Each structure stands twice: as structure tokens, then as C-alpha cells.
Amino acid sequence: MSDEHDALRHRVFVYGTLKRGKRNFCYLRNAKFIGRFVTDAIYSMYSFDTYPAVCRKGRDAIHGEVFMVSDEQFQLLDELELYPD
């Protein structure tokens, strides 16, 4: 394993605009794609103007992708998602 991949320490699940081929995928360009993933059907997904939100307590499965990201990428994703605001 290369030093580059050694620094990829955070596993993230993404859906929507962060998925491969979508408009915000550029934030994951140096991430390692692990694979597609579908959650258990225990969530509800909502749309708030320009972004989706997911909460537990529902009957929906969420289709997304899993990546390994660096500390820096993880911070950029938090900023993109306005977390923890």
C-alpha cells in the first residue's frame, strides 16, 4: 500500500452530489473508492431546497458509495456540508 493510501483513514458514505460523476465529486478526486453500498431500510430522506437530509426512523434504504478519505478531505467535506453548523 502506498503512503498516499496510508493517509486515507476515514471511511465515508456519500449519496447525492458527492457520488462519482455528480457535481461535487471533485471533493473526492483523491479518495479511494471502496464500493457501492445500500443501507438497511431504516431511514427517511428529505429534500431541503438545495440539499438532501437523512434521518433514522423510516423505511427507506439509501443508495450510495463508500470512500476512504484523508484528514484534509474529511475536513473539506465537513465544510461543504456546513457541519457542525
Buried (B, 14 or more C-beta within 10 A) or exposed (E): EEEEEEBBEBEBBBBBBBBEEBEBBEBBEBBBEBEEBEBEEEBEBEEEEEEEEBEEEBEEBBEBBBBBBBEEBBEBBEEEEEEEE
